[in-house]
Amino acid sequence: MRLHFAGIFGSGMSAIAQYLRWNSLQISGSDRLFGNEAAGEIQRALEALGCRLYPQDGSGVTPENDGLVVSTAIEKTNPDIIKARALEIPVLHRSDVLAALANAKKTIAVTGTSGKSTVTALIFHLLRECQKNPSLLSGAGLNELTETGALGNAYSGGSDLLVIEADESDGSLAKYKPYVSVLLNLSKDHKPVPEILKLFETSAKQSANVFVNYDDSLLRAIKSAKTFGLDKKANFFPDKIELGRDSIVILKNGLKFNFPFPGRYNAYNLLAALCVCKFLGCEDKKLAQACADYKGIQRRFDRIQTSKGVTVIDDFAHNPQKITATLETVQNMSGRVIAIFQPHGFAPTKFMLKEYIETFTNLLRENDELYLLPIYYAGGTVSKDVSSADIAKGLKDAKGKIFNPHDRNDILPLIAASAKPGDIVISMGARDPTLAAFAQSIARAIDSHK
């Protein structure tokens, strides 16, 4: 069978493409970043697996293809879709392909408006360390896998267990019928809260076992097999938690579960993963050792140490809830934070404009700086009736210094001149595959500043 992926460099798309290639399917794909060195690592990794890659101009769609796989981000006017329609090739949504894979396995589906990728990765890591040999389909690369030269967002294991990141933003969550559903949290992100809650309720009804964050009051009404949280009314709660500068520790049943990443939000991520893995038969002592060995995932609090004593952090935070959790964490680590935020998409920015303004107004301190970059444009027809300047204009009561540059490269010399030893520079944003390289360029600019 031959499948062609439009937008194959996307994290969710590349994960499925790799998984199918490992399972002997012929895979090709296109992307608007084809040939762009900023996405060169993704292109090289896919080509090394035998995936044939093309520009996104329809040239990769041929009569040999049995189907064209697209995501919600791919519009009907895309050249690949036009070519597929002309050749009468079936157009398949990414979520339908993922649902077919997930429903054929003993699947653990992780969802929530924040923390999906981290908990998906952590459950996979813990199960793997406990010799459960799971497979993985995720939205971010695990560092333990990327160290082997892989993209790290997919893995083909030998058991019937499959851990997936289940997306609520496009409604595709309702297509899965997993063995375990993990509901992490609920806040405004892409869709109104009542609409997301309805999706979660549908997902819960279609799942054999449901694990819910008890501390999230919006989720308590959902019927679940198990609850986790810091509240002692939850089925699974810690005896104690310790929040350190660079890590957290959960104490439970006389054991210490050390997690090498900071932030109260990571306590919830760890509790969710531990709760699920214990249910799946993992032993406490093995889980404790595996927690300490977790290396994290790409663009989730990735730390780069500079020679000038400044720490640069690259993070996926993009909605108000994620930004709040991440900024509070780094503010506890440093007396001065230089924050960079690149909004993703014009529609999401307009939808959450009020919340963005409230978030930064409430969080920024006198010494902090905020750089609001131009909105990331993923292509296609869209109404560009909002900009980062609208966020900046709303921050008249915010503390700290606010910058709204026309181009992100303009800020490199400014940050290099401003950053002092002990400062933290954090770059936040989603979807843009060049953001990791941008964080590296910030660190280089700081290192080279005289």
Rosetta blueprint (number, residue, H / E / L):
1 M L
2 R E
3 L E
4 H E
5 F E
6 A E
7 G L
8 I L
9 F L
10 G L
11 S H
12 G H
13 M H
14 S H
15 A H
16 I H
17 A H
18 Q H
19 Y H
20 L H
21 R H
22 W H
23 N L
24 S L
25 L L
26 Q E
27 I E
28 S E
29 G E
30 S E
31 D E
32 R L
33 L L
34 F L
35 G L
36 N L
37 E H
38 A H
39 A H
40 G H
41 E H
42 I H
43 Q H
44 R H
45 A H
46 L H
47 E H
48 A H
49 L L
50 G L
51 C L
52 R E
53 L E
54 Y E
55 P E
56 Q L
57 D L
58 G L
59 S L
60 G L
61 V L
62 T L
63 P L
64 E L
65 N L
66 D L
67 G E
68 L E
69 V E
70 V E
71 S L
72 T L
73 A L
74 I L
75 E L
76 K L
77 T L
78 N L
79 P H
80 D H
81 I H
82 I H
83 K H
84 A H
85 R H
86 A H
87 L L
88 E L
89 I L
90 P L
91 V E
92 L E
93 H E
94 R H
95 S H
96 D H
97 V H
98 L H
99 A H
100 A H
101 L H
102 A H
103 N L
104 A L
105 K L
106 K E
107 T E
108 I E
109 A E
110 V E
111 T E
112 G L
113 T L
114 S L
115 G L
116 K H
117 S H
118 T H
119 V H
120 T H
121 A H
122 L H
123 I H
124 F H
125 H H
126 L H
127 L H
128 R H
129 E H
130 C L
131 Q L
132 K L
133 N L
134 P L
135 S E
136 L E
137 L E
138 S L
139 G L
140 A L
141 G L
142 L E
143 N H
144 E H
145 L H
146 T H
147 E L
148 T L
149 G L
150 A L
151 L L
152 G L
153 N L
154 A E
155 Y E
156 S L
157 G L
158 G L
159 S L
160 D L
161 L E
162 L E
163 V E
164 I E
165 E E
166 A L
167 D L
168 E L
169 S L
170 D L
171 G L
172 S H
173 L H
174 A H
175 K H
176 Y L
177 K L
178 P L
179 Y L
180 V E
181 S E
182 V E
183 L E
184 L L
185 N L
186 L L
187 S L
188 K L
189 D L
190 H L
191 K L
192 P L
193 V H
194 P H
195 E H
196 I H
197 L H
198 K H
199 L H
200 F H
201 E H
202 T H
203 S H
204 A H
205 K H
206 Q L
207 S L
208 A L
209 N E
210 V E
211 F E
212 V E
213 N E
214 Y L
215 D L
216 D L
217 S L
218 L L
219 L L
220 R L
221 A L
222 I L
223 K L
224 S L
225 A L
226 K E
227 T E
228 F E
229 G L
230 L L
231 D L
232 K L
233 K L
234 A L
235 N L
236 F E
237 F L
238 P L
239 D L
240 K E
241 I E
242 E E
243 L E
244 G L
245 R L
246 D L
247 S L
248 I E
249 V E
250 I E
251 L E
252 K E
253 N L
254 G L
255 L E
256 K E
257 F E
258 N E
259 F E
260 P L
261 F L
262 P L
263 G L
264 R H
265 Y H
266 N H
267 A H
268 Y H
269 N H
270 L H
271 L H
272 A H
273 A H
274 L H
275 C H
276 V H
277 C H
278 K H
279 F H
280 L L
281 G L
282 C L
283 E L
284 D H
285 K H
286 K H
287 L H
288 A H
289 Q H
290 A H
291 C H
292 A H
293 D L
294 Y L
295 K L
296 G L
297 I E
298 Q L
299 R L
300 R L
301 F L
302 D E
303 R E
304 I E
305 Q E
306 T L
307 S L
308 K L
309 G L
310 V L
311 T E
312 V E
313 I E
314 D E
315 D E
316 F L
317 A L
318 H L
319 N L
320 P H
321 Q H
322 K H
323 I H
324 T H
325 A H
326 T H
327 L H
328 E H
329 T H
330 V H
331 Q H
332 N H
333 M H
334 S L
335 G L
336 R L
337 V E
338 I E
339 A E
340 I E
341 F E
342 Q E
343 P L
344 H E
345 G L
346 F H
347 A H
348 P H
349 T H
350 K H
351 F H
352 M L
353 L H
354 K H
355 E H
356 Y H
357 I H
358 E H
359 T H
360 F H
361 T H
362 N H
363 L H
364 L L
365 R L
366 E L
367 N L
368 D L
369 E E
370 L E
371 Y E
372 L E
373 L L
374 P L
375 I L
376 Y E
377 Y L
378 A L
379 G L
380 G L
381 T L
382 V L
383 S L
384 K L
385 D L
386 V L
387 S L
388 S H
389 A H
390 D H
391 I H
392 A H
393 K H
394 G L
395 L L
396 K L
397 D L
398 A L
399 K L
400 G L
401 K E
402 I E
403 F E
404 N L
405 P L
406 H L
407 D L
408 R H
409 N H
410 D H
411 I H
412 L H
413 P H
414 L H
415 I H
416 A H
417 A H
418 S H
419 A L
420 K L
421 P L
422 G L
423 D L
424 I E
425 V E
426 I E
427 S E
428 M E
429 G E
430 A L
431 R L
432 D L
433 P L
434 T L
435 L H
436 A H
437 A H
438 F H
439 A H
440 Q H
441 S H
442 I H
443 A H
444 R H
445 A H
446 I H
447 D H
448 S H
449 H L
450 K L
